[in-house]
Every structure is written in structure tokens, then in C-alpha cells.
Amino acid sequence: MKIEADDDLREYIVDKLRAGQSPDAISGRMKREKTAFFASKNAIYGWLYSAFGQRYCPLLCTKRYRPRKQKEPKTKRQMIPHRISFRDITEPIQSEADQAVSSLNTAAIAVVVKRRSKLLMVRKVPNHTPRMMRRAIRSMDACIPLGQTIADNGIENKDHHAWGIPVCFADPHAPWQKPLVEQIIGLMRRWFYPKKKTDWKKVPAWELAAAVRVINSKYRKSLGYRSAYEVEYGRDSIKKITVRKPPVVAFEG
């Protein structure tokens, strides 16, 4: 009603609206010019959305005749129960776990890397549910004992107490606290499976197993120019491992 009752104020606002200015800019300009009249941006919007100013609403960039409906607040993210920080454990971390996701759908691969040997293990999962991650981790632990494992705070790790191994967690948004698994997922994306183009549902088992063998057979300076297979299994076993598909890359379809 303040704007409707003041002809000069109303004309000033309408002129500025026709010039393409927003209510926020109009209010700030009045303050800068120290005009004899003033209206806050909320007052201008209130007038525009009322019966008196409706005819000027098309001058707004949004062309809206009523306030935008406020979105409901997002539900609080569910925390992982019985979460143990990696700072609260005394035994050394032996493995790092994560998921390599696809931007095309919910399919992913569960990834575990052994810290001592940098051995890569993968299992395909159809979605990010805790049940699928639990099955993948238990399957990999049956091939090679994983020991104390560090994971991130994704909800897929909610059932960590049922993995059958001791699990600790990195800080939220701190991927550098599990650098090996992040690095090797990056290698997989650069060499074989770009995130934006890969549909894990369509990647066949033999192809994924071959990619894992390439990475595990790579000589690494940090391992004394040995491969992950040589460090994990010993040099005497390397020929047998590289000829056949090793059980560590057994694929869960």
C-alpha cells in the first residue's frame, strides 16, 4: 500500500522495471540516489504480486505473477551406524574400498586395493545399495583376506558391520585419505572406462577382467619395479597367474 499510495515512488519503480531493472537493483538505486522515497526489494515484490501491481509482472525477467514456491528442505543424510574413524584404530590399514560409478545409470563396480601390493580387485554391482556392496566385499575377502579396510562415507557402506572384516572410515569429503583406490580408479577411467561414456551394465566380464589384469601386471616404481601380482603372490606364481584369469578378478554378474 505504501507504493500504491505514492505516485512518484510507483512511477519510479515502473520506469525502472520497463528499463529491465530488477526490484533488488531498483531498491539499491533509490538508496544510492538518496531519493525522497524508498521501498525495499521485498516491498516492491509484494506490490508486484498484489492485485495492484500484477499488470507489471511481465516486466520481470522471470515473468512470474506469484512468488516461487519454496522447496521443502532436504532430508538429513542418513549417517552410517557404528562408524569408526581411521584415527581411532591402532592396527594398520591393509586395504582401501570404494565404488566406481557410472553417470549413465546406477550400475557400478566395487573396488578394493591392497595397500602393500597395490593389488586391484573388482566386483560388478547393479546399484549402490548396502546389500550389493556387502556381497561384493565378502566375495573379494573370500579370495584374498582384506584385513583392516578404509572406506568413504557413502550410504552403500552402511552395512559395513556385516562385511566380515574390520572397517574404518575416512573423513567426509577427504578422498586423499584413501589415495590408492582413488588413483587406481582414475587409471581405469583414463585407460579403459571414462565415467561419462561407460555403462557398467554393458561391460562384459572378460573385458573387465582383462583390464584388471593389465593394471595388476603394471611394473611400479613404488614396488621396486615389480607388479602387484608379483608382490602379492610371489615371483614364482606370476606366470601361472597371468596366463589364466586369477580368482581375484572373478566377476559377479
FENCOR-V928132 format. One record per residue. N is the residue number from 0. SS is DSSP state (H for helix, E for strand, - for the rest). PSI is psi in whole degrees, 0 to 359 (999 if undefined). Layout:
n-><N;N>
ss-><SS;SS>
psi-><PSI;PSI>
//
This chain:
n-><0;1;2;3;4;5;6;7;8;9;10;11;12;13;14;15;16;17;18;19;20;21;22;23;24;25;26;27;28;29;30;31;32;33;34;35;36;37;38;39;40;41;42;43;44;45;46;47;48;49;50;51;52;53;54;55;56;57;58;59;60;61;62;63;64;65;66;67;68;69;70;71;72;73;74;75;76;77;78;79;80;81;82;83;84;85;86;87;88;89;90;91;92;93;94;95;96;97;98;99;100;101;102;103;104;105;106;107;108;109;110;111;112;113;114;115;116;117;118;119;120;121;122;123;124;125;126;127;128;129;130;131;132;133;134;135;136;137;138;139;140;141;142;143;144;145;146;147;148;149;150;151;152;153;154;155;156;157;158;159;160;161;162;163;164;165;166;167;168;169;170;171;172;173;174;175;176;177;178;179;180;181;182;183;184;185;186;187;188;189;190;191;192;193;194;195;196;197;198;199;200;201;202;203;204;205;206;207;208;209;210;211;212;213;214;215;216;217;218;219;220;221;222;223;224;225;226;227;228;229;230;231;232;233;234;235;236;237;238;239;240;241;242;243;244;245;246;247;248;249;250;251;252>
ss-><-;H;H;H;H;-;H;H;H;H;H;H;H;H;H;H;H;H;-;-;-;-;H;H;H;H;H;H;H;H;H;H;H;-;-;-;-;-;-;-;H;H;H;H;H;H;H;H;-;-;-;-;-;H;H;H;H;H;H;-;-;-;-;-;-;-;-;-;-;-;-;-;-;-;-;-;-;-;-;-;-;-;-;-;E;H;H;H;-;-;-;-;-;-;E;E;E;E;E;E;E;-;-;-;-;-;-;E;E;E;E;E;E;E;-;-;-;-;-;E;E;E;E;E;E;-;-;-;-;H;H;H;H;H;H;H;H;H;H;H;H;H;H;-;-;-;-;-;E;E;E;-;-;-;H;H;H;-;-;H;H;H;-;-;-;-;E;E;E;-;-;-;-;-;H;H;H;H;H;H;H;H;H;H;H;H;H;H;H;H;H;-;-;-;-;-;-;-;-;H;H;H;-;-;H;H;H;H;H;H;H;H;H;H;H;H;-;-;-;E;H;H;H;-;-;E;-;H;H;H;H;H;H;-;H;H;H;H;H;H;H;H;H;-;-;-;H;H;H;-;-;-;->
psi-><332;316;318;330;346;105;317;316;316;316;322;314;315;319;316;323;319;337;3;15;151;159;324;316;322;315;317;325;321;321;320;319;354;50;162;348;163;145;136;165;324;323;321;315;319;320;318;322;357;176;336;325;7;324;345;357;325;346;345;152;333;342;24;144;357;160;148;135;128;137;147;143;143;145;145;134;133;129;154;125;147;37;132;124;150;342;344;8;156;331;150;149;129;334;158;136;147;180;138;112;171;145;358;330;192;354;151;178;135;132;132;137;129;131;319;315;350;30;131;134;140;154;136;135;139;341;184;21;150;328;318;320;321;315;319;316;317;324;316;322;332;332;310;126;128;330;200;123;139;138;171;190;22;149;343;343;15;326;32;332;343;9;340;11;157;134;135;170;143;166;153;138;41;68;339;349;352;69;327;312;324;319;317;327;321;321;316;322;321;320;323;313;84;142;318;349;352;126;105;336;332;357;117;159;316;325;317;318;321;319;320;320;321;313;319;341;355;131;133;135;321;344;19;36;38;163;167;324;316;319;320;317;341;151;328;336;352;322;316;323;319;342;317;165;120;151;339;338;21;139;134;106;999>
//
